[in-house]
Amino acid sequence: MRRDCSGWTLIEVLVVVAIILVLAGLIYAVGAYAIDRSRQAQCVSNLRQIGIALLQYMEDHKQADWETEITHYNGISDWDARVKLVSRWGLPPNLYSLHLAGYIKDKRLLWCARRQSPNPTEVGYAYAYPAAILNPARTNTTDDLLWILRQRGGEYPIVTDGSHRRGNTLEQTVIVLRLSGRVETKQINWMAEPSSFVW
């Protein structure tokens, strides 16, 4: 005598659940990757527009060409002298100055799409203001951003966005705006390249 079995066995249910979980994991990973890539594209666009605004600001405010004067730089540890030198080249003291001066109309350009701040004057990108120095007692070193500007010239990384980290790893996508106006995306491993100016 044959029995009709109308229900599913436990093994069949577990196999179906496992397949659904694997598919959901794949869809989540692909979706997260696509969202991060679109955020990176938005940040690249933001940095391009910031680069245009920065070059226009420098052109309107410069009293001397940094390309000429930086070649004679041999180290200045006095903060006021450094700021005076950099302001001669037309560089703004911070990125928010580009908005205040009307070179950037929309403040949202100063933030990556990934995060925002409730503080209206805060900026989401790192600005390597050349007058800054990490250790005033030492010049002509990697602590001196003017020295790095002398070495790198138009390749100086003036604005960076490092908000695209891959999970909990040390791998990170960094988007760099160079002083020449060029925007570049790089993959950085902070264990292999601990310096923020390796790019």
N, C-alpha and C positions, 0 to 999 in steps of 0.2 A: 504494500500500500504506500502511495507517494504523498508526502505532506507538502502543501503549498506554503512558501515562505514569502510573506508580503513585506516584511521590515528589513532594515539594513543591519548587518552585523557590526559589532564594535570596531573591528579592523577596517571595514569599509568607511565608517564614519571618521576614524582617525586619519586614514589616507586622504579623504576629501578635505578635512581640516588642515592637514599638513600642506596640501597643494595650494589651498587658499592663502595660507600664511606665507608661503614662498612667493606667490604672485604678488601679494600685498607688499612684501618687503622689496621686491624688484620695482614695483610701481613707485613706492615711496623714495627709493634711492634715485631713480631716474627723475622724478619730480623735484626732489631737493637739488639735484645737480642742475636741472634746467632753471630753477629759480635763482640759484647762486650765479649762474652764467648771465642771466638777465640783469641781476644786480651789478655784476662786474661791468657789463656793457654800459649801464647807466652811469657808473662811477667813472669809466673811461670818458664818456661824453662830458660829464661834469668837469673833469680835469682839463679836457681840451678847451672848454669855454673859460675856465679859470686861467689857463695859459694865455689865451687871447687877451683877456682882461688885464692880466699881469703885464704883458708886453706893452699894451696901450698905456697903462698907468706909468710904467717906467719911461716910455717915450715922452709922455707929457710932463713928468716930474724930474727928469734927469738934468744934472748940471755938468756931468762928465760921463764919458763912456767907461763902464766897468771893465770892458775887454782890454782897454789900454792901461788903466790904472792898476788893475790886479797884478799885472806882470811885475810891478815894482814893489809889491807888498812883501815885507819881510817880518811881519809880526807886530801886532799892537795889543797890549794887554789892557789898556785903559778903555772902559766901557763907552764913555762918552765920545772918545775919539773914533771908536769903531762904528758907533751909530751914525756919527757925522759923515764918515767915509761912505757907508752903505747908503745913506739918504742922498748923498751926491749922485749916486747912480740911479736914483729914482725908485729903489725897492721899498715897498710899503712895510711898515713895522709889523703888520699881521694881515692875514687874509681878509678879516672882516672889514679892513680899511677899503678894500675893493668895492664892497657893498656900500659903505658910507659915502664914498666918493662918486658913486653912480656908475661904476664900470661893470658891476654885477647887479642887475635889477632884482632878480629872484634869490632870496636868501637860501632857498632850498638847494641851490647849486653848491653851497658850501658844506653840504652833508651827503654822505653816501646814502643810497636808498635803503641800506640795511639798518640804519639806526638814526635816531634824531635826538635832539636835546631840548628840554623845556627852556633852557637859557637862550634867549634870542641872540645874544652876542657870541655864543660859543660856535666853534667851527669844528667839523668832523674830520678834517684832513690835517696831517702834520705838515707844518710850514718850517722849512729849514732856513730861518732868517740868518743871513750870513754874518751879521754882527755878533750873534750868540757865540759864546765860548764856554765849554764845559768846565775847564780848569784855567782860570786867568793866569796862574803862575807859569803855565806852559804854553808856548806858541810854536808855530811850525810843526804841529803834530796833528793827529787825527782828532784831537780835542778842539781844534780851531777850525771853524767852518769857513773862515776867509781863506785859510791855507788850502782847504779842500777845493774851494772855488777857484783858487789859483791853479791847482793841479788839473781840475776837471773842465774848467771853462764852461762852454755851453752844455756840457753833459752833466753839470751839477744838478743833483736831484732836489729841486726847490720845494716841491709838494709831493707828499706820498700818502697813499691810502693802504693801510695794512689790516683792514677789517674783514678780510676773506680767509679765515683760517679753516683748515680741513678737520672738522671734528675736534678731538682732543690731541691731535698730533702736533708736531713742531713744523709741519709743512704749512706754508701760507702763500697765497697769491698776493703780491704787492704790485700796486699800480703806481707808476712814477711819472711825474711831470718834470721834465728837464728844463733848465733855464732857456734853452733854445726854443722851447714850445712843443717839443716832441713828447708824446705820451707812450709809455712802454709798460707792458705787463710782464712780470717775472714771477717764477716759482722760487721761493726761498725756503731753505731748511735752516732754522735758527741754530741747530747744533753745528752744522757744517760752515755756516756763514753768520757768526754772531754779530758782526759789525753792521750798523744800520746804513753805512755808506759804502758797502761793497758793490752796490749797483751803479 
